[in-house]
Amino acid sequence: MYQYSGPELAARLSTLPSWQVENGELTRTFVLKDFRAALRFVNRVGDLAEEAGHHPDIDIRYNRVRLGLITHDAGGLTAKDFDLATAVDKLS
């Protein structure tokens, strides 16, 4: 599995302006209306993750949902991470 770095990573990241790389993970925090909306969003993300066979780290804090993506078996960021991030962006 190909791991992105350097200019390729920057190019892929430029296609997802709401996401950033933190500690080697592709991350984004979503702010929803309330806790119930956050839970509904997480369930929708879960459905996407199951379809993709690629699962994000998820942190829920009331109406805030932080997603962290990394391809652990590749040791970094791959197309799987960016593809799932793109799909998640279409939910919001």
N, C-alpha and C positions, 0 to 999 in steps of 0.2 A: 504494500500500500504506500502510495507516494505522500510524503510529508512536505507541507509548504514551509518555506522560509524565505527570508530576505525580500527581494522585489516581488516575487510571486505571492508571498503572503500579503504584502502591502496592496497589491493589485486586487486580490480576492477581497480583502477587507474593505477596499474602496467601494465595492458593490453593496456593502451592508453598512451604511453610515451610522446606524443606531447601535452597532455592535463594536466591541473593542477587545483587545487581547490583554488579559490580566493573568500574570503568573502562568503563561503558556496556554491558557484557556480562552476560547471565544466566549465572551459574556455579554449579556444585556439584562437590564432590569426593566420590567414592565410595571407600570402603575395603573391599577384597575380601579373601578368605582368603589368596591368594598371587598370584604373577605369572600363572600359568596361568588362574586365575579372572578376573583383570583382563583378560587377552586375550580370553577367552570373552565377557565383558561388553562389551568394545569391539566385537567382531564383531556382537553383538546390537544394539548402538547403531547400528552401521553399516548393518545391515539396515533399521532404522527410518528412518534418515536417507535412505537411498536411496528408500524408499517415499514419504517426505515431500518429496523433492527439496530438502532443506534440511540442510546439513552442519555439524556442530559442530566447533570446534577441540578436539582431544583431546590430552591430555598424560598419559602413563603413567609412573609412578615406582614400580616394583616392584608393590605391591599397591594403589596409589592411582591413581585415574583422575579427572582433572579435565576437566570439559566446560565449554566456553564457547560460548554461543549469541548471535548477533547477526545481524540481517538487513542485510547490508552495502549492498545496493542501495537500502534504505530509509533508511539512515543511523542506525539505532537498533533498538530492540526492537519486534517486531510479534507478531501472533497466531501466526505460524509458530514463533517461538522458544518461546512458552509452550505451544503444542500439542505440540512435540517434547519439551520438558521433562516435560510431563505423561505422555507415552507412555514416556519413559525411566524415570520414577518407577515405572511399573507393572512394569518389569523387575526392580527390586530388592526 
